[in-house]
Amino acid sequence: MRLLARSLTGTTVAFLAAGAAALAQSDCTHDTLTIDGTPLAVSFCVSGPAARVTVTETFVRGAQQLTRPLAIDVVEGASVTRAVDDVPLGEFGTDKQLHLTIAYRNGRAVLEHALLLPGALVLK
């Protein structure tokens, strides 16, 4: 009987943890940009209080990954708050950088615009 109770408890804890992880991922958006012919996966995950959120930006190309925080002061009463971020891509072996516009609305951060610098090549 104890073994059954432990098993059910372990299963319940695992189920709740998986649900919490899935819920945490619901605040993330994903996109793919192509830089020099190679795809770069990007994600933006939101956390923090409603007045000042932190967007965790993650950039992945192959086995390489770059993660950075971006703080956004949310404008009270506005339908959307935008932030601009310049992301150096040295981690990926290039001297280029991304110039991003991130839009925050309804608890989610979305990549609105992306330019590759130098050259101001529009990626999105």
C-alpha positions as CSV (number, residue, x, y, z in Angstrom):
1,M,0.0,0.0,0.0
2,R,2.8,2.4,0.8
3,L,4.5,1.6,-2.5
4,L,1.2,2.5,-4.3
5,A,0.9,5.8,-2.4
6,R,4.5,6.7,-3.2
7,S,4.0,5.9,-6.8
8,L,0.8,8.0,-7.0
9,T,2.5,10.8,-5.2
10,G,5.5,10.7,-7.6
11,T,3.2,10.6,-10.6
12,T,1.1,13.5,-9.4
13,V,4.2,15.6,-8.7
14,A,5.7,14.8,-12.1
15,F,2.3,15.6,-13.8
16,L,2.1,19.0,-12.0
17,A,5.7,19.9,-12.8
18,A,5.1,19.1,-16.5
19,G,2.0,21.2,-16.4
20,A,3.9,24.1,-14.8
21,A,6.7,23.9,-17.4
22,A,4.1,23.9,-20.2
23,L,2.4,26.9,-18.7
24,A,5.7,28.7,-18.3
25,Q,6.4,28.1,-22.0
26,S,3.1,29.7,-22.9
27,D,4.6,33.1,-22.3
28,C,7.2,32.5,-25.0
29,T,7.1,33.3,-28.7
30,H,9.4,31.8,-31.4
31,D,10.8,33.0,-34.7
32,T,13.5,32.0,-37.2
33,L,15.8,34.5,-38.9
34,T,18.2,33.6,-41.7
35,I,21.7,35.2,-41.3
36,D,24.3,34.6,-44.0
37,G,22.2,31.6,-45.3
38,T,22.1,29.9,-41.9
39,P,18.9,29.8,-39.7
40,L,19.0,31.4,-36.3
41,A,16.2,30.3,-33.9
42,V,15.0,33.1,-31.6
43,S,12.6,33.0,-28.6
44,F,11.3,35.7,-26.3
45,C,10.0,34.6,-22.9
46,V,8.3,37.0,-20.5
47,S,8.6,37.1,-16.7
48,G,8.2,39.6,-13.9
49,P,5.5,41.9,-12.6
50,A,3.2,43.7,-15.0
51,A,4.8,47.2,-14.6
52,R,8.4,46.1,-15.5
53,V,8.8,42.8,-17.3
54,T,11.9,40.9,-18.2
55,V,12.0,39.4,-21.7
56,T,14.6,36.5,-21.9
57,E,15.9,36.5,-25.4
58,T,17.4,33.3,-26.6
59,F,19.3,32.9,-29.9
60,V,20.3,29.4,-31.1
61,R,22.3,28.3,-34.1
62,G,23.3,24.7,-34.1
63,A,25.0,23.9,-30.8
64,Q,25.7,27.6,-30.1
65,Q,23.3,29.6,-27.8
66,L,23.1,33.2,-26.6
67,T,20.7,34.2,-23.8
68,R,20.1,37.8,-22.8
69,P,17.6,39.7,-20.5
70,L,15.8,42.7,-21.8
71,A,13.9,44.8,-19.3
72,I,10.8,46.6,-20.5
73,D,9.0,49.3,-18.6
74,V,5.3,48.7,-19.5
75,V,3.4,51.9,-20.3
76,E,0.3,51.8,-18.2
77,G,-2.9,52.0,-20.2
78,A,-1.2,51.5,-23.6
79,S,-2.2,48.6,-25.8
80,V,1.4,47.8,-26.7
81,T,4.8,48.8,-25.3
82,R,7.9,48.5,-27.6
83,A,11.5,48.1,-26.8
84,V,14.6,48.2,-29.1
85,D,17.6,46.0,-28.6
86,D,20.9,45.6,-30.4
87,V,22.3,42.1,-30.2
88,P,25.9,41.5,-31.1
89,L,26.4,38.1,-32.9
90,G,30.0,37.6,-32.0
91,E,29.0,34.3,-30.2
92,F,28.1,33.0,-33.6
93,G,31.3,33.9,-35.3
94,T,30.3,37.1,-37.0
95,D,30.9,40.8,-36.4
96,K,27.3,41.6,-37.4
97,Q,24.5,42.5,-35.0
98,L,20.7,42.4,-34.9
99,H,18.7,45.5,-34.3
100,L,15.4,44.3,-32.9
101,T,12.0,45.9,-32.1
102,I,10.2,43.8,-29.5
103,A,6.4,44.5,-28.9
104,Y,5.0,43.6,-25.5
105,R,1.2,43.2,-25.2
106,N,-1.1,40.9,-23.3
107,G,1.7,39.3,-21.4
108,R,3.7,38.3,-24.5
109,A,6.7,39.7,-26.3
110,V,6.8,39.4,-30.1
111,L,9.5,40.2,-32.5
112,E,8.1,43.0,-34.6
113,H,11.1,44.0,-36.7
114,A,14.7,42.7,-37.2
115,L,17.5,44.4,-39.1
116,L,20.9,42.9,-39.7
117,L,23.7,45.5,-39.3
118,P,25.8,46.7,-41.0
119,G,23.9,47.1,-44.1
120,A,20.4,47.4,-42.6
121,L,19.3,44.1,-44.2
122,V,15.6,43.6,-43.3
123,L,15.1,40.2,-41.8
124,K,11.6,40.8,-40.5
